[in-house]
Amino acid sequence: MGLFSRKKQDPVLAVMDGREVKYVTRRHATENGPREEILGKNGRIVCLNGEIRVMCETVDVFRCESEKAQYFILLSGDGVTISGVNRLTGQPDEITAYYKYYRK
């Protein structure tokens, strides 16, 4: 390894890094069945210093170590599901961030 070598970033992280999101949701179970709550709107996903941060407006709604996280691109390609220990709450968490769509 050379002086200026860098660790290669995971391709899924590279795809979601810097993407703008329309809204972010969290799914959880209730006695009436699964429910989905909106955590925030108009934000961005940032992958920096080994951490995945999801921000809505100017507030972090999810922070997790990228090495300990699991993330999957939705089959539609419209967003990503991220699960791991949320540093903001200290609890395991699973969120879905839906990307903003820009017509080309």
Buried (B, 14 or more C-beta within 10 A) or exposed (E): EEEEEEEEEBEBBEBBBEBEBBBBBBEEEEEEEEEEEEBBEEBBBBBEEEBBBBBBEEEBBBBBEBEEBEBEBEEEEBBBBBBBBBBBEEEEBBBBBBBBEEEE
